[in-house]
Amino acid sequence: MSQETATAYGDVHNYVDGEWVAPDGDAGQDVVNPATGEAIAHVGFSSTGDVDEAVRTGQKAFESWSDRAVEERVQPLFRFKQLLEEHQDELAELLVEEHGKTFGEAKGELRRGIENVEAACGAPTLLRGGHVQHAAPGIDETGVRQPLGVFAAITPFNFPGMIPLWFLPYAVATGNAFVLKPSEQDPLVPQRMVELIEEAGFPDGVVQLVNGGVDTVNAILEHDGIEGVSFVGSTPVARTIYEKAAANGKRVQAQGGAKNHVIVTESADLDFAAEKAVGSSFACSGERCLANDNVVVEESVYEEFLDLVVEEAERQVVGYGLDDDTTIGPLITPDHERTVRNYVETGVQEGAELVVDGRDITVEGYEDGNFLGPCVFRDVTADMTIAREEIFGPVINLMSASDFDEALETMNESDFGNAASLFTGSGKEAQRFRHDAEAGNLAVNAGTAAPMAFFHFGGEKDSFFGDLHAQAEDVVRFYTDETVYIERWP
C-alpha cells in the first residue's frame, strides 16, 4: 500500500439524540496527520451545555432501553460487529492517517476491539446472577444485576479504535446509556465507529459522542446525571480523574501509565526473546501502555542478548504507516516527539550508553513528520530517569541482574504495575514469576501481556485507580448493581 493524497475530512461532529451536530464550545483544534504535518480535519470542543444535553438525552433513552430484554439489546451489537469487520480496512487506513501507526498495527487494534464487541454479545450469560435455594430455612436468595443509567468513557489517543470498545459494548449490553469522549488528537475513527453504531440500529440516545478537551472532561466528571466514568491515559491524569469522579459520587475506573519490564534468564531462547522484546517496545512507535521498554537480563547472557537486540532494532523500518515495509510510524505530535527526544538525551546525560541512536532519522518525502528511529540503551540502572518514567516512544533499556531473583526485585521496585513478561526455560522461575511479580498483566515467553476480551485488563500500583477493570466480567460488574432478592413463603 502506498501513500495517497490526504483526504480533507472537514469538521468533526458530536452525535447526540440520533443527530450529528457541531460542538457549541469556543475552542477547538486541527486533527493533523503525524507523518505529513498536514491538517486533515478540525474538531471543535463541546461546551458544558453540550455535555448536559447528551446526558439528559441518555437518561431518557435509558428508561426504555433498560427495560428491553437483554437478548434484544445485544442484537444491534451483533450488527455492529459485522459492520466493523466489513469496514475494518477503511477504519485502519483512517487510523493510520490520524494516528500514525502502521496499517498492520491498526488492523490488529481494530481486531482487538471487535473481540470486545463479540464478548459483550454474551451479555445474557454475563448478567446471570447467583441463586441459592434454601439459603436459610424456607428462604431462597438470588442476586439480580441491574443497569444504573448513563456512563461515560474518556479515551486516549494511542488506541482510538480499540479502547472505546473496552467499555461501550458492555455498557449498552447491560442496559445503560453511554457517552464517549475520545481524544481530540485523533477523533476520526471514533466518529466513524459511531456512524456504524447508528447504522447498526441502536435507539437514539443510547450511544452518544461528545468531542472536546479539558473543559469537556470536567463537565463529564461534575455532571450529576453520569453514574460512572472510565478513563485510560497517563498516571497523573488518571489519578486526577479518579479523585474528581469519586468526589462527585461516581463509580470510576482509571487506567494509568506504565513502565513495563521484561526479564530474560540464561535458560531462555535468546533469539526469540530478543525478537519479542524489541517488537513489544517498538510496536505502535512505543506509544502504548503494554510496551515493555525495560529489559532486565541475567548477566551471564547479557552481552549475547544485547547483540541480538541491536540486530533486531537495526532491522526496523521507520516510515509512513501505509507503506508496506514500515514497522515504526511517526509519533503523534511534534511536542510528543520532543518529549521522547528529551528522554533519550537524559539517558545519555545520566550515563547510559546509547548503542542504537535513532535521533537522526530522515524519512524521504515526509520531512515534516514526527519521526524518531529506534533507540537502544545499554547499562541502564534502576535509578535512571529513563528506567523509572514512562517514555511512550521507540526506546528500549537493557539492564543487568546477577540472577532471576535480582531481576524480579528490580521489576517490583517500580511504582507501576501494568504488565511484565518473563523469558525462561525454567518452570520454577515461571511459577515464581506468576506468584510474585507485581503487575496486573503477566506473560511467560510472550512479548506482550495483552489479555483477550473475555479476561479483564489488569493493572496495579500507579497503573490503575479503581476497583473494577476494563473488559469482561469486571466491566459488567462496573456497569451494574447487584440487588439481592430474598423470597420466603411461610
C-alpha atoms as one frame of an Amber mdcrd trajectory, in Angstrom:
protein
   0.000   0.000   0.000   1.465   3.353  -0.972   0.863   6.910   0.157  -2.283
   8.584  -1.109  -3.199  12.227  -1.017  -4.681  13.019   2.380  -8.442  13.470
   2.302  -9.966  16.581   3.863 -12.429  15.239   6.444 -13.881  18.606   7.362
 -15.329  19.243  10.813 -15.702  16.539  13.450 -19.198  16.459  14.935 -20.911
  15.317  18.096 -23.627  12.664  17.952 -26.497  13.476  20.309 -30.053  12.120
  20.319 -29.545  10.490  16.953 -28.334  13.694  15.257 -24.895  14.858  14.101
 -24.337  18.345  15.492 -21.421  20.760  15.768 -19.954  21.225  19.272 -21.018
  24.503  20.841 -17.798  25.421  22.676 -15.486  28.264  21.715 -12.266  26.237
  21.426 -11.047  23.548  19.062  -8.010  22.287  17.185  -6.882  20.708  13.943
  -6.500  16.973  13.519  -3.034  16.561  11.990  -1.550  13.641  10.078   1.633
  12.969  12.105   3.503  11.639   9.068   2.929  14.691   6.866   2.216  17.516
   9.307  -0.912  18.374   7.319  -4.252  19.215   8.928  -6.851  16.689   7.777
  -9.839  17.770   9.902 -10.920  20.190  12.602 -12.508  19.211  15.915 -14.496
  21.699  17.954 -14.751  21.345  21.717 -18.052  20.695  23.466 -19.457  23.121
  25.997 -20.946  22.229  29.366 -24.327  22.615  27.686 -23.386  20.051  25.021
 -22.463  17.534  27.715 -25.639  18.266  29.645 -27.784  17.708  26.565 -26.076
  14.379  25.879 -26.564  13.232  29.466 -30.227  14.251  29.628 -30.867  12.529
  26.313 -29.079   9.434  27.601 -31.187   9.393  30.757 -34.365   9.491  28.679
 -33.126   6.698  26.405 -32.098   4.626  29.423 -35.688   4.465  30.682 -36.839
   2.366  27.745 -33.531   0.731  26.775 -33.015  -0.795  30.225 -36.479  -2.352
  30.095 -35.749  -4.226  26.871 -34.934  -7.901  27.055 -31.187  -8.477  27.145
 -31.456 -10.700  24.072 -32.981  -7.738  22.235 -30.281  -5.350  23.455 -27.459
  -7.422  22.003 -28.939  -7.636  18.505 -27.573  -4.209  17.420 -24.201  -5.298
  18.834 -24.170  -8.317  16.525 -24.851  -5.977  13.597 -22.209  -3.524  14.826
 -19.627  -6.328  14.967 -20.427  -7.276  11.376 -20.143  -3.662  10.222 -16.788
  -3.233  11.955 -15.477  -6.305  10.159 -16.819  -5.117   6.799 -15.192  -1.692
   7.262 -12.006  -2.842   9.001  -9.631  -1.849   6.192 -11.306   1.547   5.792
 -11.074   2.192   9.532  -7.451   1.028   9.605  -6.425   3.431   6.827  -8.186
   6.285   8.619  -6.432   5.317  11.850  -3.034   5.444  10.114  -3.798   8.903
   8.746  -4.743  10.479  12.054  -2.546   8.477  14.454   0.489   7.276  12.505
   0.772   3.591  13.403   1.282   1.070  10.638  -1.611  -0.423   8.687  -0.962
  -3.840  10.220  -0.934  -2.393  13.729  -4.153  -0.511  13.008  -5.896  -3.672
  11.798  -4.655  -5.538  14.860  -6.011  -2.819  17.138  -9.410  -2.948  15.490
  -9.452  -6.746  15.712  -8.965  -6.482  19.479 -11.818  -4.005  19.683 -14.093
  -6.246  17.641 -13.338  -9.099  20.041 -14.790  -6.983  22.843 -17.980  -6.375
  20.888 -18.182 -10.126  20.392 -17.643 -10.770  24.110 -20.327  -8.228  25.043
 -22.796 -10.072  22.819 -22.635 -12.735  25.531 -24.414 -10.405  27.961 -27.253
 -12.896  28.575 -24.654 -15.141  30.187 -22.537 -12.376  31.745 -25.557 -10.882
  33.505 -26.683 -14.069  35.219 -26.684 -13.590  38.973 -26.204 -16.229  41.631
 -29.010 -18.189  43.232 -29.026 -20.238  46.436 -32.011 -22.419  47.180 -32.702
 -22.775  50.923 -30.157 -20.084  51.795 -31.888 -20.101  55.191 -34.827 -22.157
  56.466 -37.655 -21.599  53.999 -35.758 -18.842  52.141 -34.351 -18.736  48.600
 -31.901 -15.953  47.725 -30.976 -14.551  44.301 -28.577 -11.894  43.033 -30.042
  -9.772  40.235 -27.809  -7.476  38.135 -29.452  -4.190  37.114 -28.194  -1.280
  34.975 -27.702   2.122  36.574 -28.153   4.863  33.954 -25.693   6.943  31.917
 -21.967   6.107  31.848 -19.122   7.925  30.118 -15.669   6.975  28.843 -12.743
   9.334  28.267 -10.364   7.539  25.916  -6.749   8.217  24.818  -5.050   8.947
  21.502  -2.934   5.808  21.290  -5.741   3.301  20.590  -8.693   5.356  19.303
 -10.334   2.304  17.752  -9.836  -0.318  20.452 -10.144   1.355  23.826 -13.656
   2.813  23.337 -14.693  -0.785  22.691 -13.322  -1.883  26.067 -16.335  -0.065
  27.506 -19.089   0.872  25.060 -20.384  -2.606  24.102 -20.625  -3.801  27.699
 -22.310  -0.598  28.898 -25.130  -0.810  26.379 -25.492  -4.608  26.524 -26.095
  -4.366  30.272 -28.849  -1.806  29.679 -27.117   1.533  30.223 -26.758   4.589
  28.008 -23.238   5.623  27.055 -21.377   8.858  26.251 -17.960   8.645  24.563
 -15.404  11.473  24.774 -12.488  10.440  22.506  -9.090  12.067  22.307  -9.144
  15.378  20.482  -5.911  14.365  18.736  -7.442  11.575  16.643 -11.262  11.636
  16.795 -11.980  10.497  13.236 -12.007   6.745  13.877 -14.350   7.113  16.898
 -16.638   9.293  14.772 -16.705   6.686  12.007 -17.409   3.901  14.520 -20.378
   5.856  15.882 -21.645   6.200  12.320 -21.578   2.401  12.167 -23.351   2.246
  15.535 -26.066   4.435  14.059 -26.298   2.085  11.072 -26.476  -0.927  13.412
 -29.812   0.293  14.729 -29.307   1.427  18.318 -32.149   3.650  19.539 -31.429
   7.380  19.664 -29.676   8.436  22.864 -28.297   5.019  23.817 -24.835   5.812
  22.378 -23.641   9.399  22.065 -20.413  11.159  21.148 -19.088  14.437  22.540
 -15.745  15.892  21.463 -13.569  18.260  23.436 -10.669  18.941  25.743 -10.160
  19.555  29.458 -13.327  21.603  29.961 -15.421  18.872  28.343 -13.816  16.273
  30.621 -14.545  18.375  33.692 -18.177  18.757  32.621 -18.434  14.962  32.446
 -16.793  14.447  35.837 -19.041  17.001  37.523 -22.371  16.082  35.934 -24.839
  14.616  38.449 -26.524  12.550  35.754 -23.469  10.400  34.987 -23.223   7.275
  37.136 -19.664   6.305  36.335 -16.597   7.209  34.288 -13.955   5.058  32.584
 -10.590   6.554  31.678  -7.334   5.442  30.055  -4.297   7.730  29.947  -1.243
   8.884  31.863  -0.881   8.274  35.598  -1.111  11.934  36.719  -4.329  12.419
  34.772  -5.710   9.032  35.845  -5.167   9.944  39.494  -6.921  13.302  38.988
  -9.829  11.660  37.138 -10.188   9.077  39.894 -10.190  11.644  42.691 -12.547
  14.073  40.979 -15.024  11.465  39.756 -15.120   9.779  43.172 -15.582  13.139
  44.898 -18.622  13.659  42.682 -20.113  10.337  43.765 -19.348   8.346  40.636
 -18.030   4.898  40.006 -14.645   5.233  38.354 -12.041   3.053  36.682  -8.886
   4.921  35.668  -6.126   3.097  33.820  -2.845   4.975  34.240   0.638   4.814
  32.799   3.206   2.056  32.828   6.869   1.175  32.990   6.788  -2.449  31.996
   9.649  -4.903  32.409  10.900  -7.950  30.545  13.049 -10.440  32.449  15.372
 -12.627  30.373  17.131 -15.513  32.146  20.021 -17.623  30.923  17.697 -20.554
  30.178  15.601 -18.506  27.705  15.556 -18.847  23.925  17.542 -15.647  23.413
  16.780 -15.148  19.711  13.067 -15.465  20.369  13.254 -13.243  23.456  15.131
 -10.503  21.580  12.624 -10.530  18.729   9.647 -10.310  21.079  11.213  -7.733
  23.407  12.013  -5.397  20.514   8.593  -5.952  18.999   6.902  -5.148  22.299
   8.932  -1.997  22.859   8.721  -0.553  19.340   5.202  -1.574  18.279   2.926
   1.413  17.709   6.103   3.548  17.950   6.234   2.682  21.649   3.032   4.663
  22.263   1.187   2.032  24.255   0.812   1.081  27.883   1.881  -2.518  27.139
   5.291  -1.541  25.756   7.963  -3.494  27.650  10.791  -0.974  27.489  12.893
  -2.089  30.496  14.604  -5.421  29.753  16.418  -6.954  32.737  18.836  -9.628
  31.544  20.743 -12.206  33.570  24.385 -11.102  33.401  25.680 -14.451  32.090
  23.846 -13.847  28.772  23.720 -10.042  28.827  26.242  -9.318  26.052  24.877
 -12.022  23.769  21.338 -10.791  24.246  22.375  -7.166  23.688  23.865  -8.070
  20.291  20.626  -9.769  19.288  18.549  -6.753  20.342  20.793  -4.397  18.377
  20.452  -6.583  15.279  16.684  -6.663  15.663  16.480  -2.891  16.223  18.562
  -2.174  13.140  16.137  -4.220  11.028  13.270  -1.852  11.840  11.991   0.447
   9.077  10.772   3.916  10.034   8.246   5.472   7.670   4.683   6.216   6.686
   2.219   3.730   8.151   0.569   2.895   4.823   3.872   1.857   3.218   4.215
  -1.917   3.292   7.771  -2.024   4.649   7.207   0.333   7.570   7.475  -1.148
  11.067   7.714   2.118  13.067   5.479   5.072  12.218   5.613   8.671  13.457
   4.868   9.901  16.954   1.533  11.591  17.491   2.631  15.269  17.694   5.782
  17.389  17.382   5.528  18.140  21.118   5.496  14.462  21.981   8.406  13.812
  19.639  10.400  16.488  21.511   9.454  14.902  24.831  10.753  11.494  23.754
  13.927  13.027  22.334  14.467  14.786  25.670  14.212  11.430  27.457  16.855
   9.999  25.127  19.169  12.915  25.864  18.505  12.495  29.602  19.520   8.850
  29.357  22.801   9.846  27.722  23.446  12.536  30.315  22.767  10.114  33.197
  25.399   7.676  31.913  23.548   5.026  29.903  25.215   4.099  26.615  23.085
   4.697  23.521  24.152   1.829  21.258  21.435   2.446  18.646  20.663   6.132
  18.104  17.529   6.853  16.077  17.536  10.606  16.543  18.956  11.445  13.111
  16.368   9.511  11.170  15.113  11.020   7.905  12.085   9.693   6.044  12.223
  10.741   2.405   9.069  12.519   1.312   7.884  13.052   4.888  10.283  15.704
   6.150   7.517  17.358   8.218   6.582  14.152  10.037   7.203  13.411  13.723
   9.681  10.588  13.203  12.136   9.073  15.658  14.083   5.925  14.929  14.610
   3.041  17.362  16.849   3.826  20.322  18.613   1.123  22.358  20.328   1.874
  25.673  22.701  -0.477  27.475  23.927  -0.381  31.078  20.769   1.300  32.350
  20.339   1.307  36.118  17.099   1.353  38.067  17.672   4.855  39.445  17.889
   6.494  35.997  15.014   8.624  34.743  14.596   6.524  31.599  14.222   3.407
  33.780  11.635   4.969  36.092   9.396   7.132  33.892   7.126   6.209  31.004
   8.709   7.399  27.749   5.965   6.419  25.260   8.341   6.195  22.329  10.599
   3.687  20.486  13.182   3.380  23.266  14.365   0.149  24.902  16.562  -0.044
  28.020  18.806  -3.016  28.762  19.616  -3.638  32.408  21.748  -6.344  34.022
  20.932  -8.569  37.001  23.032 -11.237  38.683  20.176 -13.752  38.671  16.421
 -14.154  38.366  15.784 -13.066  41.971  17.571  -9.762  41.483  15.770  -9.163
  38.191  12.386  -9.758  39.834  13.303  -7.443  42.700  14.307  -4.715  40.226
  10.993  -5.059  38.432   8.921  -4.992  41.611  10.601  -1.789  42.818   8.843
   0.120  40.040   5.992   2.447  41.011   3.988   0.998  38.127   2.317  -2.377
  37.823   0.703  -2.611  34.429   2.389  -5.537  32.648   5.504  -7.707  32.602
   6.985 -10.590  30.631   9.423 -13.360  31.507  11.512 -15.320  29.011  12.772
 -18.532  30.552  13.131 -22.273  30.095  12.561 -22.890  33.798   9.162 -23.867
  35.145  10.318 -22.938  38.635  11.103 -19.373  37.534   7.797 -19.150  35.683
   5.862 -20.231  38.761   7.732 -17.773  40.958   7.029 -15.019  38.421   3.339
 -15.866  38.384   3.126 -15.715  42.175   5.418 -12.774  42.989   5.505 -10.384
  40.022   3.756  -7.126  40.938   1.869  -6.369  37.742  -1.694  -6.877  36.595
  -0.940  -8.467  33.213   1.767 -11.158  33.090   3.209 -13.231  30.259   5.763
 -16.033  30.108   7.624 -16.438  26.813   5.370 -13.864  25.160   6.385 -10.318
  24.387   3.156  -8.561  25.296   0.795  -9.471  28.133  -2.388  -8.396  26.344
  -5.476 -10.120  27.786  -8.161 -11.449  25.493 -11.551  -9.755  25.644 -13.029
 -12.433  27.916 -10.473 -11.583  30.649 -10.220  -8.185  32.300  -7.337  -5.831
  31.511  -5.329  -5.702  34.743  -3.205  -3.066  36.401  -1.734  -2.432  39.843
   0.021   0.295  41.843   0.252   3.606  39.911  -1.014   1.940  36.746  -4.627
   1.685  37.915  -7.019   3.600  40.158 -10.299   1.939  40.995 -11.690  -1.477
  41.831 -13.059  -2.977  38.626 -11.053  -3.098  35.407 -11.920  -2.875  31.719
 -13.241  -5.806  29.671 -15.113  -8.973  30.552 -16.871  -9.667  33.851 -15.101
  -6.837  35.695 -16.621  -4.176  33.467 -20.033  -5.887  33.575 -19.932  -5.520
  37.362 -18.863  -1.904  36.938 -21.905  -1.151  34.784 -24.444  -2.886  37.037
 -25.529  -3.062  40.645 -26.442  -6.409  42.149 -29.698  -6.407  44.025 -30.158
  -9.297  46.435 -33.679 -10.705  46.272 -34.825 -12.787  49.252 -38.011 -14.810
  48.939 -39.911 -16.671  51.647 -43.402 -18.150  51.664 -44.426 -19.102  55.213
